[in-house]
Amino acid sequence: MPSVQAHYEQLLGPVYTWMAGGWDAAVTRNRAMLDALGLATWPRGVAVDLGCGSGFQAIPLADAGFEVVALDLCEPLLAELRDRTGTRPICAVQDDLLNFGTHFDGEAALIVCMGDTLTHLASVEAVVALICDAAARLSIGGRLVLGFRDLATHELKGAQRFIPVRSESDRIFTCFLDYRPHHVEVNDLVHTRDGEHWRLATSAYRKLRLTAAQVSALITDAGLTLEHAATEQGAVRIVGVKRLPPSLS
Ligand SMILES: C[S@@+](CC[C@H](N)C(=O)[O-])C[C@H]1O[C@@H](n2cnc3c(N)ncnc32)[C@H](O)[C@@H]1O
């Protein structure tokens, strides 16, 4: 099975923004989601976007007054973000998100890992390490915002596992999910029309099966206060806030 990086470089990166419904719709959706989570009230400063893709969160965060450090492994998606950055204060870096702490000095006011990036990590141990590192680098009042798909609670069966993601006259994107005890093998199928014929490109990668309760517990174990945790149609959103220890408040 290809690595996550190879999967994005070879298959998903070039069609990612289209697959997500197109740039304008995806940014509008993410801006609204961040607003609903309380963006207007969060302290400003450095925001770290872990697994930024083409920038569906980075752009709204910069527009809202954050200085954004955006990390991703996929160079084509980073190039797309740089093209769309304009004069916004966004530094787009190609690196493993687990190394995020080496790309800014001091503390972050906000760390986001959204759009189902968390499930790309290799193990639950990596998720624990990331959340602990994030909690350690947040300023007091800073937030850790996680958004991912719960692939653990409700397992699709039989033909339900074929998911029509997006289609138009010249391209069809379908996903097939193969459930394993601790992860799901995600098979992406992209049909592209080539004159009278259709070409099929395929690639697969693994996603962790995480629940909202499990990740919420990791947030509180890391010393953050749970501000928000909700699951809507399988989409989990969690916000943890760093408070002063009771002895100092
Ligand atoms: C599902 S996309 C989400 C992108 C963006 N946050 C969004 O909401 O559209 C996951 C992104 O994480 C990146 N990624 C996955 N594992 C990574 C890692 N270990 N380090 C850096 N980026 C990673 C992928 O290249 C991809 O761009």
The ligand as a MOL file (V3000), in Angstrom:
LIG
                    3D

  0  0  0     0  0            999 V3000
M  V30 BEGIN CTAB
M  V30 COUNTS 27 29 0 0 0
M  V30 BEGIN ATOM
M  V30 1 C -7.9160 15.0370 4.0750 0
M  V30 2 S -6.6900 16.2410 3.6860 0 CHG=1
M  V30 3 C -7.2190 17.6520 4.6320 0
M  V30 4 C -6.6570 18.9350 4.1200 0
M  V30 5 C -7.2690 20.2040 4.7240 0
M  V30 6 N -7.0280 20.3080 6.1500 0
M  V30 7 C -8.7500 20.2480 4.4090 0
M  V30 8 O -9.5850 20.3010 5.3270 0
M  V30 9 O -9.0570 20.2220 3.2360 0 CHG=-1
M  V30 10 C -5.3110 15.6360 4.6140 0
M  V30 11 C -4.0430 16.4000 4.3540 0
M  V30 12 O -3.0620 16.0270 5.3050 0
M  V30 13 C -1.8310 15.8210 4.6620 0
M  V30 14 N -1.0730 14.8870 5.5140 0
M  V30 15 C -1.3830 13.6220 5.8450 0
M  V30 16 N -0.4720 13.1320 6.6930 0
M  V30 17 C 0.4160 14.1290 6.9280 0
M  V30 18 C 1.5740 14.2400 7.7270 0
M  V30 19 N 1.9980 13.2200 8.4950 0
M  V30 20 N 2.2320 15.4020 7.7250 0
M  V30 21 C 1.8200 16.4500 6.9600 0
M  V30 22 N 0.7190 16.3990 6.1810 0
M  V30 23 C 0.0300 15.2510 6.1610 0
M  V30 24 C -2.1800 15.3110 3.2810 0
M  V30 25 O -1.1280 15.5430 2.3570 0
M  V30 26 C -3.4340 16.1260 2.9730 0
M  V30 27 O -3.1650 17.3250 2.3330 0
M  V30 END ATOM
M  V30 BEGIN BOND
M  V30 1 1 1 2
M  V30 2 1 2 3
M  V30 3 1 2 10
M  V30 4 1 3 4
M  V30 5 1 4 5
M  V30 6 1 5 6
M  V30 7 1 5 7
M  V30 8 2 7 8
M  V30 9 1 7 9
M  V30 10 1 10 11
M  V30 11 1 11 12
M  V30 12 1 11 26
M  V30 13 1 12 13
M  V30 14 1 13 14
M  V30 15 1 13 24
M  V30 16 1 14 15
M  V30 17 1 14 23
M  V30 18 2 15 16
M  V30 19 1 16 17
M  V30 20 1 17 18
M  V30 21 2 17 23
M  V30 22 1 18 19
M  V30 23 2 18 20
M  V30 24 1 20 21
M  V30 25 2 21 22
M  V30 26 1 22 23
M  V30 27 1 24 25
M  V30 28 1 24 26
M  V30 29 1 26 27
M  V30 END BOND
M  V30 END CTAB
M  END
